[in-house]
Amino acid sequence: MSDIENAMAHWTPIAVVPSVDIRTSKLAGPHIALLGADDERYQRCVDESPDLGGFLSSFTDSHGKIVRPSLIATSTLYGGKPSPSAVSSFKDIVVASVTLDERLHAILSDNVRGPFYSGSFDIYPWMISNYKDRLFARTPAISSLHRLQGFRAVASPALPIHRIEDEYVHGGLFGGLYRLWQRQYISNEDNWELCAILRSVNMASAAMQLPITSVAETIYDWGRCISLWVSAFEILVHPGGNGQANQNKVLEMLWEIEWLYRGNRDAIYPIEFGRKLTEQRTPPEFLYNRLYRLRNDFLHGNPVEGEGFMMENGTSVLSYPAALYRMALASKVPLEDPISHQDVKTGRRSIDEYSLYYRSTLFQNDCERCLLRAVDPKAAKDDE
């Protein structure tokens, strides 16, 4: 959307996301956007609604400090009220565009700087209504209408509030997924592949939720997360119709990725297929097989032990699904408008354009280093 179109569009707030403080415009498309309090569209929403400002000012953290809730809003280009599925899917692509790369950063740097869990983008159940001084909530557990006066809201007590700036967002991935979202929910295309990708992203978002179901993590929480990750991979490769998604199809997808590091191309790690067949496969395939076997043990009720979630070098197998899935997703949602050195040499594209495109591909280096750390930390230092 151009600046002129953006200025003319009317935006309607539809949901509040209190656990992220959005300081970027990269999580916005022409039809739907996640907006922060400094955004002009956010301010216009507040100015046009007599109740919205009071509602938003009611949000605090667990200790009473005022927070800046972010807004999901739709523009007049949407052409009607969005379905719950459309809003949920948009939230999923936001999670994928931020949290996957933030997990890579956290694992490689041992420092969590942004949202590590998808729950940071959870939508608050209450929202203003069309009636003055009235709020409504509709979830599987409640359906209620209440007065705005006296309302107090607390952001999730289990998660920190993260500020999301430009550098935290992978614009290329968001753009690619948003184009699929438009085809699904704006153009209403009946296309299996785009539906499968968005379903897979939804499952990955579920896999990245805060896993605890009690006061602390257990191996059962870990097993449930791994089960969701494996499901995300299988949905991604499902051919549709009466076809099947299985381990072989996922391994084939991982094999076909153009890995940069030699260590991720060397088929030297054993994978057992049944009791008698063992094949040498690459580290990405080996790691997926490890996840797959853990998923089967967990869901089938087989004995599981905490040691089974640890790699031989002492790292947790839970550290690597995000990197593996990020590469799998990139193979299905490639970056738009790739630029080569030759384009720059011939003058077809500028150095600045190439530099911008190159920076958008650096996630692969992080993914590959992360995967190699699981099997051989020294291999991550090899030449490409």
C-alpha positions in Angstrom: 0.0 0.0 0.0 1.4 3.4 -0.9 1.6 6.2 1.6 -1.3 8.0 0.0 -3.5 4.9 0.1 -2.5 4.2 3.7 -3.4 7.8 4.7 -6.8 7.4 3.1 -7.7 3.9 4.3 -9.9 3.6 7.4 -8.7 1.1 10.0 -10.9 -0.7 12.4 -9.5 -2.3 15.6 -10.6 -5.9 16.1 -8.4 -7.3 18.8 -5.8 -6.4 21.4 -2.4 -8.1 21.8 -1.1 -6.9 25.2 2.2 -8.8 25.6 4.1 -7.2 22.7 5.0 -3.5 22.3 5.1 -3.1 18.5 7.6 -0.5 17.3 7.7 -1.5 13.6 5.5 -1.2 10.6 6.8 -4.5 9.1 3.9 -6.5 10.5 1.3 -4.9 8.3 -0.4 -5.5 5.0 -3.0 -3.6 3.1 -5.9 -5.6 4.6 -4.8 -6.4 8.2 -2.0 -5.2 10.5 -0.5 -5.5 13.9 -0.1 -1.9 15.0 1.9 -0.3 17.9 0.9 2.7 19.9 3.2 5.0 18.0 1.6 4.1 14.6 -0.7 6.8 13.1 -3.3 4.2 12.2 -3.4 3.1 15.9 -3.8 6.7 17.0 -6.6 7.2 14.5 -8.4 4.2 15.9 -8.2 5.7 19.4 -9.4 9.1 18.2 -12.4 7.6 16.4 -13.6 5.4 19.3 -14.8 7.0 22.5 -14.1 3.7 24.5 -10.9 2.4 22.9 -8.5 4.8 24.7 -10.0 4.0 28.1 -9.9 0.3 27.4 -6.3 0.3 26.3 -5.2 2.4 29.2 -6.6 -0.2 31.6 -3.8 -2.7 30.8 -0.9 -3.2 33.3 1.6 -5.9 34.0 1.4 -8.1 37.1 2.8 -5.3 39.3 0.6 -2.5 38.1 2.9 -0.9 35.6 1.1 0.5 32.6 1.7 -1.4 29.4 1.2 -0.4 25.7 -1.1 -3.0 24.2 -0.8 -3.5 20.4 -3.8 -3.7 18.1 -4.8 -6.0 15.3 -6.8 -3.8 12.9 -8.4 -4.3 9.4 -8.6 -1.7 6.7 -11.5 -0.8 4.4 -9.8 -2.9 1.7 -10.8 -6.0 3.7 -14.4 -5.5 2.6 -16.2 -6.9 5.7 -15.7 -8.5 9.0 -12.8 -11.0 9.0 -13.5 -14.5 10.0 -11.9 -15.9 13.2 -9.8 -18.2 11.0 -8.4 -15.3 9.0 -7.4 -13.4 12.2 -5.9 -16.5 13.7 -3.9 -17.2 10.5 -2.6 -13.7 10.4 -1.4 -14.0 14.0 0.3 -17.2 13.0 2.3 -15.6 10.2 3.3 -12.8 12.6 4.6 -15.4 15.0 6.5 -17.2 12.3 8.1 -14.0 11.0 9.3 -13.0 14.5 9.6 -16.0 16.9 11.3 -18.5 14.6 14.3 -16.2 14.0 14.3 -15.1 17.6 14.6 -18.7 18.7 17.7 -19.1 16.5 19.2 -15.9 18.0 18.5 -17.1 21.5 20.1 -20.5 21.0 23.2 -19.2 19.2 23.8 -16.3 21.6 22.4 -17.8 24.8 20.4 -14.6 25.1 16.7 -14.2 24.7 16.1 -10.7 23.3 12.6 -11.1 21.8 9.6 -13.4 21.9 10.7 -17.0 22.4 7.1 -18.2 22.8 4.2 -17.7 20.5 2.0 -16.9 23.4 3.5 -13.4 23.4 1.2 -12.7 20.5 -2.0 -14.1 22.2 -5.1 -12.1 21.6 -6.8 -10.8 24.8 -10.3 -12.2 25.2 -12.0 -8.9 25.9 -12.6 -6.1 23.4 -14.7 -3.0 23.0 -18.2 -3.5 21.5 -20.5 -1.4 19.3 -22.3 -0.3 22.4 -21.1 2.6 24.5 -19.3 1.6 27.7 -19.6 -2.0 26.9 -17.0 -4.8 26.4 -17.6 -8.3 25.1 -15.7 -11.5 25.4 -16.2 -14.7 23.4 -14.1 -17.8 23.9 -14.9 -21.5 24.2 -15.2 -20.9 27.9 -17.2 -17.6 28.1 -19.6 -15.5 26.2 -20.1 -12.2 28.1 -21.0 -8.5 27.9 -19.8 -6.2 30.6 -19.2 -2.5 31.4 -16.0 -0.8 30.5 -16.1 1.1 33.8 -14.1 -0.7 36.5 -12.4 -2.9 33.9 -8.8 -3.9 34.8 -6.6 -6.0 32.5 -3.3 -7.7 33.2 -1.0 -8.9 30.4 0.0 -12.5 30.6 1.8 -13.1 34.0 3.8 -16.0 32.6 5.5 -14.1 29.8 7.6 -10.9 29.6 6.5 -8.0 27.5 8.7 -7.7 24.5 9.4 -4.6 22.4 9.3 -5.6 18.7 11.4 -3.4 16.5 12.4 -3.7 12.8 15.4 -5.9 13.4 13.2 -8.5 15.0 11.0 -9.1 12.0 11.9 -11.1 8.9 10.2 -9.0 6.3 10.8 -11.5 3.5 9.1 -14.3 5.3 6.2 -12.1 6.5 5.7 -10.8 2.9 5.7 -14.4 1.5 3.3 -15.7 4.0 1.1 -12.6 3.8 0.7 -13.2 0.0 -0.5 -16.7 0.7 -2.8 -15.3 3.4 -4.3 -12.9 0.8 -4.9 -15.7 -1.6 -6.6 -17.8 1.1 -8.7 -15.2 2.8 -9.1 -12.3 0.4 -9.2 -14.0 -3.0 -10.7 -17.2 -1.6 -8.5 -19.5 -3.7 -9.2 -23.2 -3.4 -5.6 -24.3 -3.5 -4.3 -27.2 -1.4 -0.6 -26.1 -1.2 -1.3 -22.6 0.2 -3.8 -24.1 2.7 -1.3 -26.7 3.8 1.4 -24.1 4.4 -0.8 -21.9 6.5 -2.1 -24.9 8.4 1.5 -26.0 9.0 2.4 -22.5 10.3 -0.6 -22.7 12.7 0.8 -26.0 14.1 4.3 -24.6 14.4 2.8 -21.7 16.4 1.1 -24.1 18.7 4.4 -26.0 19.1 6.1 -22.7 20.3 3.5 -22.0 23.0 4.8 -21.9 26.6 4.7 -25.7 27.2 4.0 -25.9 31.0 0.8 -27.3 32.2 1.7 -27.1 35.9 4.3 -25.1 37.9 7.3 -26.5 36.0 8.1 -28.2 32.8 8.0 -32.0 32.6 9.1 -34.5 30.0 5.4 -34.8 29.0 5.4 -31.1 28.1 8.5 -31.7 26.0 6.9 -34.6 24.3 3.8 -32.7 23.4 5.8 -29.9 21.9 7.8 -32.3 19.8 4.6 -34.0 18.6 3.3 -30.6 17.4 6.6 -29.9 15.6 6.5 -33.2 13.8 2.9 -32.5 12.8 3.9 -29.1 11.4 6.4 -30.8 9.1 4.0 -33.5 8.0 1.3 -30.9 7.2 3.8 -29.0 5.1 4.6 -32.0 2.8 1.1 -33.4 2.6 0.2 -33.8 -1.1 -3.6 -33.4 -0.5 -6.5 -35.6 -1.2 -6.0 -39.3 -0.4 -2.2 -38.8 -0.3 -0.1 -39.4 2.8 2.4 -37.4 4.7 5.1 -39.5 6.4 8.7 -39.5 7.5 10.0 -40.3 4.0 8.3 -37.3 2.5 9.8 -35.0 5.2 13.2 -36.4 4.8 13.0 -36.0 1.0 12.1 -32.3 1.5 15.1 -31.8 3.8 17.4 -33.6 1.4 16.4 -31.3 -1.5 17.2 -28.1 0.4 20.4 -26.4 -0.8 22.4 -26.5 2.4 25.4 -24.1 2.5 27.6 -25.8 5.1 29.4 -29.0 4.1 28.5 -30.5 7.5 24.8 -30.3 6.6 25.3 -32.0 3.2 27.4 -35.0 4.4 25.4 -38.2 4.7 27.3 -39.8 7.6 24.7 -40.1 10.4 22.8 -43.5 10.7 19.0 -43.6 10.6 17.2 -46.8 11.3 14.2 -47.7 9.1 12.7 -50.7 10.8 14.7 -53.3 12.6 17.0 -54.3 9.7 17.6 -51.3 7.5 20.0 -48.5 8.4 20.9 -45.7 6.1 23.5 -42.9 6.3 21.8 -39.5 6.2 22.6 -35.8 6.6 22.4 -34.0 9.9 19.0 -32.3 9.1 17.6 -35.7 8.3 19.1 -37.3 11.3 17.7 -34.6 13.6 14.2 -34.9 12.1 14.4 -38.7 12.6 15.3 -38.1 16.2 12.2 -35.9 16.6 10.0 -38.4 14.7 11.0 -41.3 17.0 10.5 -39.2 20.1 7.1 -38.2 18.9 6.1 -41.9 18.3 7.3 -43.0 21.7 5.5 -40.2 23.4 2.1 -40.5 21.6 2.1 -44.3 21.5 2.6 -44.5 25.2 6.1 -46.1 25.0 8.5 -45.6 27.9 10.1 -42.2 27.8 13.0 -40.8 29.9 14.4 -37.3 30.3 17.7 -38.5 28.8 16.0 -39.3 25.6 15.6 -35.6 24.9 19.3 -34.9 25.1 21.8 -35.1 22.2 25.0 -37.0 22.7 26.9 -33.7 23.2 24.6 -32.6 26.0 22.4 -30.2 24.1 18.6 -30.5 24.2 16.8 -31.8 21.1 14.2 -29.1 21.8 16.7 -26.5 20.7 16.6 -27.5 17.1 13.0 -27.9 15.7 12.7 -24.2 15.0 15.8 -24.1 12.9 14.8 -27.2 11.0 11.3 -25.9 10.4 12.6 -22.4 9.4 14.5 -24.0 6.5 11.7 -26.3 5.5 9.3 -23.3 5.5 11.8 -21.3 3.3 11.7 -24.1 0.8 8.0 -23.7 0.5 7.9 -19.9 0.7 11.0 -18.6 -1.1 12.1 -15.0 -0.9 10.5 -12.8 -3.5 12.7 -11.2 -6.2 16.1 -12.9 -5.7 19.2 -10.8 -6.8 22.5 -12.3 -7.9 26.0 -10.9 -8.2 25.5 -10.9 -12.0 22.5 -8.6 -11.7 24.7 -6.1 -9.9 27.6 -6.5 -12.4 25.4 -5.9 -15.4 23.7 -2.9 -13.7 20.3 -4.5 -13.7 20.2 -4.0 -9.9 22.0 -1.8 -7.5 24.4 -2.7 -4.8 22.0 -1.4 -2.2 19.3 -3.7 -3.5 21.7 -6.7 -3.4 22.8 -5.8 0.1 19.1 -5.7 1.3 18.4 -9.1 -0.4 21.6 -10.6 1.0 20.7 -9.6 4.6 17.3 -11.3 4.1 19.1 -14.6 3.5 21.3 -14.6 6.5 18.8 -16.6 8.5 20.1 -19.7 6.7 23.5 -19.3 8.2 22.0 -19.2 11.7 19.8 -22.2 10.9 22.6 -24.3 9.7 25.0 -23.4 12.6 22.2 -24.2 15.0 21.6 -27.6 13.4 25.3 -28.5 13.3 25.6 -27.6 17.0 23.3 -30.4 17.7 25.5 -33.1 16.1 29.0 -31.6 16.0 29.6 -28.0 17.3 33.0 -27.9 15.6 31.4 -28.6 12.2 29.7 -25.2 12.4 33.1 -23.6 11.9 33.7 -25.3 8.5 33.9 -23.3 5.4 30.7 -23.2 3.3 
